Amino acid sequence: MRINEENDGVSASRDHLVFAYYVTGHGFGHATRVVEVARQLILAGHDVHVVTGAPDFVFTSEIQSPRLFIRKVLLDCGAVQADALTVDRLASLEKYNETAVVPRASILETEIEWLNSIKADLVVSDVVPVACRAAADAGIRSVCVTNFSWDFIYAEYVMAAGNHHRSIVWQIAEDYSHCEFLIRLPGYCPMPAFRDVIDVPLVVRRLHKSRKEVRKELGIGDDVKLVILNFGGQPAGWNLKEEYLPSGWLCLVCGASNQELPPNFIKLAKDAYTPDLIAASDCMLGKIGYGTCSEALAFKLPFVFVRRDYFNEEPFLRNMLEYYQSGVEMIRRDLLTGHWTPYLERAISLKPCYEGGTNGGERAAQILQETAIGKNYASDKLSGARRLRDAIILGYQLQRAPGRDAFIPEWYASAENELGISGGSPTYQSSDNGSIMRSCTEDFEILHGDPRDYPDTIGFLKSLAELDAVNDSEKSGETRRERKAAAGLFNWEDEIFVSRAPGRLDVMGGIADYSGSLVLQLPIREACHVAVQMNHPSKHRLWKHALARQQAKGQGSTPVLEIVSYGSELSNRGPTFDMDLSDFMDGDQPISYEKAKEYFAKDPSQSWAAFVAGGILVLMTELGVRFEDSISMLVSSAVPEGKGVSSSASVEVASMAAIAAARGLNICPRDLALLCQKVENHIVGAPCGVMDQMTSACGEANKLLAMVCQPAEIVGLVEIPSHIRFWGIDSGIRHSIGGADYGSVRVGTYMGRKMIKSTASSILSRSLPNGDGLNLDDLEDLGVELLEDEASLDYLCNLSPHRYEALYSKVLPESMLGETFLEKYADHHDPVTVIDPKRTYGVGAPAKHPIYENFRVKAFKALLTSATSDEQLTALGELLYQCHFSYSVCGLGSDGTDRLVQLVQEIQHGKLSKSKEGTIYGAKITGGGSGGTVCVVGRNSLRSSEQILEIQQRYKKATGYLPFLFEGSSPGSGKFGYLKIRRIPNKLN
């Protein structure tokens, strides 16, 4: 059917316009929606020049017109996929650098010349960044049409690949800021780089044939259940099998490889028109993208999806799907092993209810046409890149924090409200804690422990009690999947064990913990709760897919672990996890930690389970515990992720404490913390020290836990003087101790320790040549005993600053290639990091930092007990500042945290503070650095609180992000103990 035979679409303009339409190189989804917008523009009598790397048939199968021009040029690369379901974050940044950054000057020159040559009236981008800049340089207006932007997608990759790539994110946002406005599609992500936004309905390709016509051509009866497998590339080595489908079902396979398919699978032609096939099917199985989601919604087709890892567009599309009752999530291993039946049967029971518009292509074309002939949709606001600067959205978490002012769609707000705005556990809000407590005691019999001093625990118990009502509300679609899963988790007539563990604010010590420093840590008010129940496998309530998997093995009831994590729907991870506990065994022995690490890493959308389930394996390995019963766990954390306040440690500690209580194990808080560190180091694979777990387990409210990390010796609890107060202010820049910068600094620290030990040994043996700044004339003057200690140095913090400056500071290089170090020293002797021979590591600064930090922490602790004075507070603040700038020298700073510290300094040294008694005295980046939260010290007064709020507002004005404030404290897991509860029989539904 030729396009000029159509009479629908945009009304023709009196002018003949030329549109240059740039299409990103990420998959076909962008190209397929561009087709519909371009089709409408061509119907209106305009020329459309499409700049794309997609095959011609994607466009020509739908548009056959001389007004369509296809220029095969790739100006970005999208997300590089390691396989069909996993994005390679580092490779994506490197490929973008190679494709768009290195040749940027020549790209701009070529595009400006080309745009002028075709006399383009408007540049449209979906969503190629450099196109906007080229248009601006050519003096042509530009508009973006998209549901996400690449600055948003790439920003989280920077945390994994290292902040040396962050200029990519800034450049992309700056490019976008040159466009006039954004035509925003449903299922959108936060896109702060754009000045103005116009929302349009779904852009959906039209249907050519009816369901009946398609099925007739395929020879498939209308009564046959049909699923379309739409992956845009299948997982490597994947062989489809007949038994994957329910009896009587058929499957249409898009993009199939050359493998021979079973008789109930039908291979589709490469250029098959998928909208017709999707509309003719009963459900779709695939990965989430805009194209698949929009067509599933438009054609009211249930969509069984498998998550893609590290693609931040997905949570927003997924929530839109589920809001309109169109989505069923399949666990990756069930996809690959063929346990499809329970998911497909669940899908066809759904009643998709999307009734919104599907004419987004027509509406977008109309707006583009009006813009090209001179209509002005844009305001005069500052560009997003200049307005937000270094606080460009680093992951969707930035928009999930209380106090945000970014507009989000109704369907997402509704989904969010069901979980509570914090993104953590469902909350129960009431000003009358007494009435809540009475309600909880009416719902549960408290067999052990006392929750009365813990309002958040009372709220958690209330949310547990409310799970009974979930099944009643399921019919109306008012419940999220994680709550539905939690409702089927426990046998309410049996005992449930509840634990609680807080996050922590790193007041002093930070990354020096793994070098043996004294640290001072404050447990925060926000905490994680975990509920655990153990039952004989025959009594355990299995989810349908877990039951189907167990039945497929032909076994009887065997111990299974099932976990539900609240808050997962507001981050890109699966809300549930399940496994056979036999997977933790290799014969009669537990599997190795390395095998466990590989097990959890197979599906990054469920890798979070390593923090929870890893504790089971550690108990099996370290204490010889065996688990014969099935285990059900509910994890509900109010500790925000990625803010540097030990959300992972709180989950680990609360999980292991609950498991230990349910199993009848008596583990002291210190030992529990050390076991949890093994979870994070060896199973999660994050090279952290032990202070986070120790604070979460051993801390007390409103006291600083003082601990010497050699490996974990608590030296006391430091009372915070009544006139001093600490705050935490979140920068909004996501922190990760699993990130490249934290790990590389740790490697450099251990490399420095090795060099210091080697230097001390060489001095002792008089084998070190002269010329390195050392005076070797008199060995005795150097202190033989000290040199012997330094030659066998276990912890860098046992080296005093003056010894470091006298003997070793000039020996350590600023940096060193891993290969060079390994050739000379063989190993750095760190059990949790590995040296990359091809990587250059900083050495001097990372080695110096813990030596001086240990001294600063000791001074800080001593000052807390000194006489109350302004000089005391000034000195405490100065120590925080010194620590902060030392982090930066190591490469662990961030623009957001630097800005917050600068704001603290401006207020501290401002005229108003000088004219009155000072209140705010210092600040520092915390924890692993590279973003996260800053700790502020000040006078405990109303004026100080007002100044903290002023800093919060100034940061928002500068960056567009309203920081989360951490105030208050709560006790650690050891002080809380555990609750043992049982539902009161007459309260069971």
Steps between C-alpha positions, in 0.01 A plus 500: 500500500656831390496786738368752249179298478421580864274788592541496878755684711632853539339774297732614221683825559512770232877479525722218384725427797818297539555300820830341601409213735788345697448152649715357779696186430348302786288220355201524267248635752589864437493448125155341510345794683681746272327322211157606624596865558682517165201341326273773631742775390524354151121474481495875562717552193840545661841342441652292776872416500556218751852464640528148635698180528187283485427284190304666221210254523404637842398821322414390146264223607270769636590808294533472123543858392757709308479746789680254729881522490713257701856597587696215658710670768546397863567791735457321832502141619233469766566231758743225406356163599714218636213270404130528418412596858807672644654839426878530526527834677871561452487388136205735443697801623811398309301444181329835536837663552627332184185575297403848613769662715831441321366597155272773639659790311478326165144381575386855570671633189346230280152531646490879479603481134242229427216681679571811299523300179148353540368836620349342810221698664507299823723239659322222690696265726403165654717545690848567352673764717739649246212565259375778728840667514551468124161660443584789731833558327324491163242754619211251480245431769488148645252288696546165677235228497561229761412333828860505634828678443853361489634719779251326728593152374876548503521679834464181703759328280751763609475370856602153385760607246664785690440874519764565234213433255265754654584769244304287254183554704557873527568535130185309406286714730656816362423382146138432592468842658532656153171355381187715511289259701423135561203307362470250781357152453314297766712283729759774521803533728618819669664713230630813672710630210193615308350841553142449390284192463191411298339165577340293223320163502661169408671487163387171352536356152167442328360159419493376142297185557244373746561223752283268291695574179838444666397171657349383173827570315695313769256210498422544870146463631346770712466259793876424513695684769779695334800671664743716305864481611633848433854540628681687225780246542500182705734405784813328368491122495129492568312204351121512504324177594148372440426458870557871566140571393176389663325220315329621184680836486700634206781757506598749229875571515632839388864527399567128540848370435567220256422236760236243419182576692266252671165439324309733732733793421460696175789703361401840361666674209762758589289781355166375634269784601483441873207729598260276306650188656491648852133594464422148375663334803358424845810622685856610437826377656800728475711773652366841581551785257286788389387324182391177668333682791310750286369232265408267787300782662341622176390152393406396858742211488635348825879527504722244677832681537850421616707785637796646321786582729636852538253673270335771706213560261348171605350571847284778359367291214449205732296703746285632216438145375399375841285803576289409199498130603700394197824363648625175651867472596687176424819415688794469266598150596142383436521653154824321422399166651156499340270533801263723306162344571405671831589842355311453173193369681514796738531739205186386319302545822580875501257760374710781349323830548692771310248741352732791426582644162710324238531791258825634637663482156236724350512745790882515498503562124252784543718665766815455289330653197381801698846546649664485158279781368580722795275426796684541829437237768810577707531728803798708602610280788867415540607180330486181700873439481584843636223486759590156632871492423669223698171376648377361169284204591727215600245220494127511554553488879547876494135544412384251761604705803258692723491869417561466129307744286536333161169418337432131457205339323182402679550130433845509660393714793215261571735204491745680726240602755407139562850441634555829676699791368828379651523212261552264790248317712129571497450763764234543765460864589332613816574749769373261766770235548311363795199412288725338241668296772162388632400404148822297457448313826148426387636359173804313635594320815846627599682187621843661540633855492333839530437738207359787704807724475521462124227683304635370168481143631141553606429625148668194352286268714192688388599452136543127570151483643361678196639237263197288580286755319711497184308217336177692549633805317674303224178480302489876468863524388594710803796293613859486383663171407740501791211535746310220328807280526547596866137414574567141399831476681412401857289243680330739740427237763876436545770709666671785315831656608564871444831685515600862454835655400571870427720667243787717615644846455878496462610781730875425478709214366335410169714310255782478751313212664662235283838646593438446873394851598305611803153592370207690653159397370147609584207260446224694324125502556423323170517120526432172323248246632505133408232244581596131481300181532633145478266212417525136403506484118165320497339801674679768300289720272669500159447755227359344183818526296708355786253213537511434124880494508504257792244273332705500181791353696278210600586540867282516805492805725854632555623806696449822307595860574252770397571870547290810437671840501284808546598806303640308205233636269652845531838366395601273218504168678264210537270515805526128575768233512477127554742210490533142613719496810669192352660743253722609790639146536768318304457144618504512878692831517391861437601644163792743492445872537630547147234265361235682701619833361466362147156356585357836606674693222327298226192721514590855608132587548502248787859543616369701797407164654870438570482752788215300656550137402879529524466495879359147483807372316737682736329337800528162330868551414631675811285343773405168343127577518268296277150597393246221461196729500379737232556869569271795423642853531351846465751787473376854558763773514456871563876558459532676163719326245799665338531781755805369684320414824556123489170378362671171407642444850162560661343239271779249569487546876121495526481192274759299685363603840151382404630174354711435810202567728271271301766228499562534874858625464651728762755718319641807674466828306874530428523150355182557303653812344816311400290227341301763310824653372578162345167519317590837350865425426476148365146442374388849396855581396525852646841573659370683808646515848306390808391830657162506324394158628643567846304824537179338378545210742668658803405868495287682754270796450655847524848360562798469272632147468879522541671206340852411395464299180776247577284319410208618717585603855239720664676743732185659635191703439566874487231722646416791272514815713160664535616816322623311189290352222566310177296503179523312175415676172462289186659639184270303269800347326478125530775337702613140458783325682487248219594780261830528320638800691458352848660171395791664320579721800500194723737324262728806502495506880613140523761556232637786711508282810697236311751760382541639852564152639747430223677830562527431874641153429751648257616758754545229760709291264689809378411396148314811402716717272557865583326771301142454620506779752603278790797560726646154563818607679377391836250213508463527877364853461212356300390269783563132436196384694276741315640387167439139594138584581464689175653217299218276624230768499152345512307827498611831349339684790765357733750723321513848654488809277847617602656162412319504169633847415852425622555172317233406249316796346770555237523131418139451399419598142196711422369214286610167357391264225366174641732297280806691624403442862440129449837456329682658794290398801299198377190571714339771711360247752142622509259205517206687346645691203692398190756714317422563133839493323378748237368757743690788654434543873556799723739400778638800690170665597310177580785382726540836673128547571447227766823587681386858553132409538577277798674795666206729419247256647700471823513878526128525428416248772716686751342834408150367569592460864677835532357814653204657325611794289476652155860391444396139568234511228730684259766231544245220448383668181856548376568127538191425290616739230848343493349156459274621219780648295714191555223291342509730198877459459444122499249537218193429712342844495196609300367831382182464701672432832756773429216743443337408832827545688547834326153609610585405859815713477310795354252494787772443761706794378213726396448841654192389691683210664791723589276763654331235715623193674594242236282195461627289203867408515602240244404226257647201316411238245424165666543128456640385168479845342430575131165650589256411772462697821702764682524513879461844658598594855349798678356640815184329624269797462197620309719736297715206384192313381388808309840521334487134400165566334650806332781280358238256380312773314815657356608163364160451341517844341843423356434144387128439480526224761367532854735304729379237742589594859613241754410604853465294812643169614387152600660191659673219317373150442663364817317746721170429324536123523212334321124464514322167491139549398199291406176615342208490742261236360185714500685760291557259212283559196 
